[in-house]
């Protein structure tokens, strides 16, 4: 009861903020809501008396402003909703996509307190210089520049224990005080609202709103532990260790904890500053192509991608190397999902709409009782208007947006992992187009996609996958045999307990021998199959 009262109190504050920003249009379609909800919606505009700052703004802009005022968790919610054009429409989704979590910074004293508590040392012991003014302040954390002194062993023939001191420029990311509590309160509210929406709006159930909130909660939980972000940066650095055109800041693990992360400072030009990039002599077309290439390698090759690749998180260092920062939001994709995405996009781009439809059915994204031919027709209605345009106007991100807009007709359930991918693809494509307005995403992506498809979807790749599965099965056979032996022993023990140790009729012997025969035959078949696959592998 107390939680419901708290939720209602918070909901009243949210409604008041939405009303003052003239952003109550989201409540206009709740035709099946209870009477008291409709009455509440009717009186809400009273809260907007005196609010004049939103005149002339689009609905999406008004909603974005309201979410900005509501705080960190609502900014995250707005960013999550920015990929749901099927719910909000394309224009509103685009406006929400422009939400950037910039908030006023917290004090240097709070930053010092957090650092010293987490790292169990004074600020002066940890850093030889620390800028008290943050260079960035977002919804979850803020960043300060600092310097560290490292003693590195440099042995020589004359002095095997010689050392040298190195001064490193670093960036220190610090979580906001009490941010966990603020998010926990709002996430409880989001879960409550999602369950209410699914209860009173049956059409929303296929959208899996509760699952989307769960995904958001999992993402926020990871963001609240900066060790996880540091680990993500380290993993991506390993994935691109041999790539001369993409880099990741180095993590200082000795100065990293749950609420503090220290990494090397990025010395470069923001990718949003076209003028500075041009003045420095960088090839903007090559940079745009590199953004797409790096994104596709992350998604297809690694199945692990930076899910917040906006302009503020990308820099260009010496030599034109692309450097990414802020690894708080990451996406993972299984091999099966990557195969689906690659084959689906390829089918669209070669105009094989029936195959595009079949891929959706095979992945289980479209219910089997729906018509394959009708879905292929729907895919054609999406692809032709987009792919029929000049090559420099083809937008892969727009294709995905249009595809998700037909979900209601075909009862497709929302796939949260694909929504995160869609959001990232829209962002990456937007960054590339800001550098080169005529870039063709598919033309740049085609070599990477086709190479990956040959390696992962060709006959050799399929055979290798089957062999690997067989080898995994071969490793499990001893455990299967041991388990079967234990089951047989349990049966015999149970039989002895029921009939006494002297009971040994012909019928019981026949039953036990039959069970042994079944296990023996099963073991032989599995062993033969795994052995055959092992021969293929050799």
Beta strands, then each sheet from edge to edge (+ up, - down):
strand 1: 129-130
strand 2: 136-137
strand 3: 141-153
strand 4: 163-175
strand 5: 246-248
strand 6: 260-264
strand 7: 269-270
strand 8: 304-306
strand 9: 314-317
strand 10: 321-324
strand 11: 330-332
sheet 1: 1+ 3- 2+
sheet 2: 1+ 3- 4+ 6-
sheet 3: 5+ 10+ 9- 7+
sheet 4: 8+ 11-
end
